Amino acid sequence: MSRILVTGGAGFIGSHIVDAYIEAGHEVMVLDNFHAGVRENLNAAAALVELDIRSPELEVVMREFRPEVVNHLAAQIDVRLSVEDPMFDADVNIIGGINLLENCIKVETRKFIFASTGGAIYGEPKTLPADEQTEPNPKCHYATSKLGFEHYIKLYKALYGMNYTILRYPNVYGPRQRPDGEAGVCSILTGIMLQGKTPTLYGHGTPLRDYVYAGDIARANVLALDHGDGTCVNTGSGRGVSVRELFDTLKDIIGFEGEPDLQPLRPGEIDQIYITGDRAKEVLGWEPQVSLREGLARTVAHIRSAAA
Ligand SMILES: NC(=O)c1ccc[n+]([C@@H]2O[C@H](COP(=O)([O-])OP(=O)(O)OC[C@H]3O[C@@H](n4cnc5c(N)ncnc54)[C@H](O)[C@@H]3O)[C@@H](O)[C@H]2O)c1
């Protein structure tokens, strides 16, 4: 049993990770400023601190709870906002992260697990699926701040011996995802189709993404407690799924009868990105278990019940 601090634990992915840690018998504290977090996501068995990761009060919280593991998900995740307001993006994703790392050293945290992004930092690689050797090529401030912070984590290992695992997520989807995030396309399409409206598919529906179910990502985070030390791991499926395939699957699940509005890709949007899961299998013993159809069916059921 470990004492684990989960920053961003009231958010979409963080709340699934908190549930998985509690289920596995760990003691969990959620730290979230509710910038995008939702109280209904909170697991009743987890302690809660409502605080910004940039706050000087973080030291008091960390000294009291003395987390053995910190799983860091709190972030500015909006790609467009990162381009419009790069100072805010860096303030949360880099300065806030450094505040956390500094306090991890003070309280001798054993391990730091970081939610990085394989969907954004590789840009538009020539060879797909992108593996961990693929040279990062960020196309926006968000991807740059996430990649930059990875280097800080490695620095804290080199300077202070702090153990870590960096997980580079693909497009994570599932219940509780907000429709305005980095990869909220499943929730966005579902919401629009459930209302009987016409969804827009950018890039005429051809762009490829790697969709992995949130529960599978949560399991990778449980495995990372004891595996994958000092390494960076893609948690992908290795499969690129077109937006059209996503639409068609949702159409079938929902019983939607309309057709989508096909539009060109918006400026700055990546056309194709999907990432490997081979190293994750090797070092974490992880691979995705929930099929796209099953995961989408669960997502639709969740959005339907929330709307009822
Ligand atoms: N959703 C994806 O597909 C995806 C893909 C790759 C990486 N990620 C990473 O996973 C993490 C979680 O993403 P998500 O989709 O669950 O987003 P989310 O917005 O649902 O969760 C982020 C949480 O962090 C909290 N937060 C934001 N700023 C904070 C601050 N300054 N102090 C304290 N709390 C703060 C928010 O209130 C929210 O609860 C992020 O680090 C994101 O970069 C997500």
PDBQT file of the ligand as one rigid body, heavy atoms in Angstrom, charges set to zero:
ROOT
HETATM    1  N1  LIG A 401      -7.133  13.619 -22.636  1.00  0.00    +0.000 N 
HETATM    2  C1  LIG A 401      -6.147  13.095 -23.356  1.00  0.00    +0.000 C 
HETATM    3  O1  LIG A 401      -6.379  12.397 -24.352  1.00  0.00    +0.000 OA
HETATM    4  C2  LIG A 401      -4.717  13.319 -22.963  1.00  0.00    +0.000 A 
HETATM    5  C3  LIG A 401      -3.721  12.919 -23.853  1.00  0.00    +0.000 A 
HETATM    6  C4  LIG A 401      -2.390  13.092 -23.490  1.00  0.00    +0.000 A 
HETATM    7  C5  LIG A 401      -2.068  13.627 -22.253  1.00  0.00    +0.000 A 
HETATM    8  N2  LIG A 401      -3.053  14.028 -21.415  1.00  0.00    +0.000 N 
HETATM    9  C6  LIG A 401      -2.665  14.586 -20.098  1.00  0.00    +0.000 C 
HETATM   10  O2  LIG A 401      -3.393  13.944 -19.087  1.00  0.00    +0.000 OA
HETATM   11  C7  LIG A 401      -3.654  14.854 -18.016  1.00  0.00    +0.000 C 
HETATM   12  C8  LIG A 401      -5.132  14.869 -17.676  1.00  0.00    +0.000 C 
HETATM   13  O3  LIG A 401      -5.877  15.274 -18.826  1.00  0.00    +0.000 OA
HETATM   14  P1  LIG A 401      -7.470  15.224 -18.844  1.00  0.00    +0.000 P 
HETATM   15  O4  LIG A 401      -7.878  14.990 -20.247  1.00  0.00    +0.000 OA
HETATM   16  O5  LIG A 401      -7.968  14.332 -17.779  1.00  0.00    +0.000 OA
HETATM   17  O6  LIG A 401      -7.810  16.747 -18.521  1.00  0.00    +0.000 OA
HETATM   18  P2  LIG A 401      -8.750  17.425 -17.412  1.00  0.00    +0.000 P 
HETATM   19  O7  LIG A 401      -8.816  18.881 -17.743  1.00  0.00    +0.000 OA
HETATM   20  O8  LIG A 401     -10.024  16.678 -17.272  1.00  0.00    +0.000 OA
HETATM   21  O9  LIG A 401      -7.888  17.215 -16.078  1.00  0.00    +0.000 OA
HETATM   22  C9  LIG A 401      -6.935  18.126 -15.631  1.00  0.00    +0.000 C 
HETATM   23  C10 LIG A 401      -7.233  18.411 -14.174  1.00  0.00    +0.000 C 
HETATM   24  O10 LIG A 401      -6.206  19.282 -13.674  1.00  0.00    +0.000 OA
HETATM   25  C11 LIG A 401      -6.820  20.295 -12.902  1.00  0.00    +0.000 C 
HETATM   26  N3  LIG A 401      -5.962  21.478 -12.952  1.00  0.00    +0.000 N 
HETATM   27  C12 LIG A 401      -5.714  22.270 -14.028  1.00  0.00    +0.000 A 
HETATM   28  N4  LIG A 401      -4.879  23.261 -13.687  1.00  0.00    +0.000 NA
HETATM   29  C13 LIG A 401      -4.576  23.081 -12.378  1.00  0.00    +0.000 A 
HETATM   30  C14 LIG A 401      -3.747  23.792 -11.467  1.00  0.00    +0.000 A 
HETATM   31  N5  LIG A 401      -3.068  24.874 -11.832  1.00  0.00    +0.000 N 
HETATM   32  N6  LIG A 401      -3.674  23.331 -10.187  1.00  0.00    +0.000 NA
HETATM   33  C15 LIG A 401      -4.355  22.235  -9.788  1.00  0.00    +0.000 A 
HETATM   34  N7  LIG A 401      -5.163  21.533 -10.619  1.00  0.00    +0.000 NA
HETATM   35  C16 LIG A 401      -5.259  21.949 -11.905  1.00  0.00    +0.000 A 
HETATM   36  C17 LIG A 401      -8.163  20.539 -13.557  1.00  0.00    +0.000 C 
HETATM   37  O11 LIG A 401      -9.103  21.146 -12.683  1.00  0.00    +0.000 OA
HETATM   38  C18 LIG A 401      -8.560  19.114 -13.952  1.00  0.00    +0.000 C 
HETATM   39  O12 LIG A 401      -9.276  18.471 -12.917  1.00  0.00    +0.000 OA
HETATM   40  C19 LIG A 401      -3.101  16.188 -18.470  1.00  0.00    +0.000 C 
HETATM   41  O13 LIG A 401      -1.822  16.362 -17.892  1.00  0.00    +0.000 OA
HETATM   42  C20 LIG A 401      -2.991  16.051 -19.977  1.00  0.00    +0.000 C 
HETATM   43  O14 LIG A 401      -1.947  16.858 -20.493  1.00  0.00    +0.000 OA
HETATM   44  C21 LIG A 401      -4.369  13.901 -21.740  1.00  0.00    +0.000 A 
ENDROOT
TORSDOF 0
